[in-house]
Amino acid sequence: MTPNWVFKAGLLAAACAAALAVPSAAGEARAAEADSCAVIRGGDSWFGADKARHFTASFLLTGAVSRTLHVHGHENRSRSLAAGVAFTVSLGGLKELLDRTGRGHASWKDMAANLLGAGCGVLLVAWW
């Protein structure tokens, strides 16, 4: 029987691989262009490649920051989780604010994907 951490690491790797699965380079360029055009037209898709990137980045960042603070910073679990979420949500909010200044295409669905990813990151660290 395998150790518990091997199972958890495998499950995490599978989840990350699934979330990061994107089309080929040509397909990715078309998907990014379609996502950008959809935001401009007001038809911002919940299931576009952009939302998967927001979710994945927030998930991994929350998990990494929280786990690092807990293990290496010697913070208790609740404080490290709070700091990880605060850092990730602040970074995602800053990105969306920059998008509103004309540097990209702001979307409240992007922020929702950020929050969902941060929440799943918290669940992962709490479970781990």
C-alpha positions, 0 to 999 in steps of 0.5 A, spaced: 500 500 500 502 506 498 503 512 503 498 517 504 502 523 501 503 519 495 496 518 493 495 526 495 501 528 490 498 524 485 491 526 485 494 534 485 498 532 479 492 529 476 488 535 477 493 540 475 494 537 469 487 537 467 486 544 469 492 546 465 490 542 459 489 547 453 489 546 445 495 546 441 499 553 440 495 555 434 488 553 437 490 556 444 491 563 440 485 562 437 481 560 443 485 566 447 482 571 441 475 568 441 475 569 449 478 576 448 472 578 443 467 574 447 469 579 453 468 585 448 461 583 445 459 581 452 459 574 451 464 572 456 464 564 457 464 561 463 468 555 460 473 558 456 481 557 456 482 564 460 477 562 466 481 555 466 488 559 467 485 564 472 482 558 476 489 554 476 493 560 477 489 562 483 489 554 486 496 553 485 498 560 488 493 559 494 496 552 495 503 554 495 503 560 499 499 557 504 503 551 505 510 554 504 507 559 510 505 553 514 511 549 513 517 554 513 514 560 516 512 556 522 505 559 522 499 556 524 494 553 519 489 558 519 493 564 519 497 561 513 490 559 509 488 566 510 495 569 508 494 565 502 487 567 500 489 574 501 495 574 497 492 570 491 485 574 491 489 581 492 493 579 486 487 577 482 483 583 483 489 587 482 490 584 475 482 585 474 483 593 476 489 593 471 485 590 465 479 595 467 485 601 465 485 598 458 491 593 459 486 587 458 479 585 458 476 586 465 471 580 467 467 579 473 467 572 471 475 572 471 475 574 478 469 569 480 474 564 477 480 567 481 475 566 488 473 559 486 481 557 485 483 560 491 477 556 495 479 550 492 487 551 494 484 552 501 481 546 501 487 542 498 491 545 504 486 544 509 486 536 507 493 535 506 
